[in-house]
């Protein structure tokens, strides 16, 4: 393994089936015989044989106590804790979701980038859909992963992190049901660390979405995450942290409410506000085309993210309703 001796892997899953097996196999190709102990799989109550499949490959397994609510953040923290018990000298940890495959060469690329820049806390690369043409929902997700290269505000579920930065920031917030990565990255940036996306193939993701209801739930979860992140950050960094949530309120509620509510006193002139939706979609289309995406994909994505504001608003409302009632929102799962 040479220079990879200081890298460990934490992967998480819940009833991922064949997707998890592919994930295991992709990591096995990167690890030398006997190094499976530097891979920890954290299972959140699977009933499909995931735990047995991991142990059959010599991978360390952590089974979360089901009496405590499952979250991806909780699982990742547990994985890091166990990983450091096994190999306390590790410097870096690669996080992988169980529905992803790690691409050949990625571990080496990420390790080299972190070695080269000591200010970097997190390195992530290109995440792509395994089967983007299997459904329109998969295609939308594939475009969504195509974010700009360079300094980034946050990473996704797959990334390599510097363990010193991870520990200094306090790890993931185990109470978050979504958006745990932006939350951790924001705390890392507060401490002076940087996050970077590099132009390298990192993982293949298998969204496996075949129904509109799955995509809608995924957008609801995104809205919930935006609202909770904004609420927490606003108390630390001010109202600017609410920009993502503000856009959801604007397009999901304020524009349609103003267009309908003012229609009578303005003799219908207020309905012109609805023209903002096709204009917003057009801007998204042009931006997506500039990233080299096909016309069909760009158009589909532009329409989808315009409609998504209504699903995201549902998530925002769920978060604030639960917050005001002092309740905890359960996981929003789309698969």
Order of alpha helices (4+ residues) and beta strands (2+ residues): beta-alpha-beta-alpha-beta-alpha-beta-beta-alpha-beta-alpha-beta-beta-alpha-alpha-beta-alpha-alpha-alpha-alpha-alpha
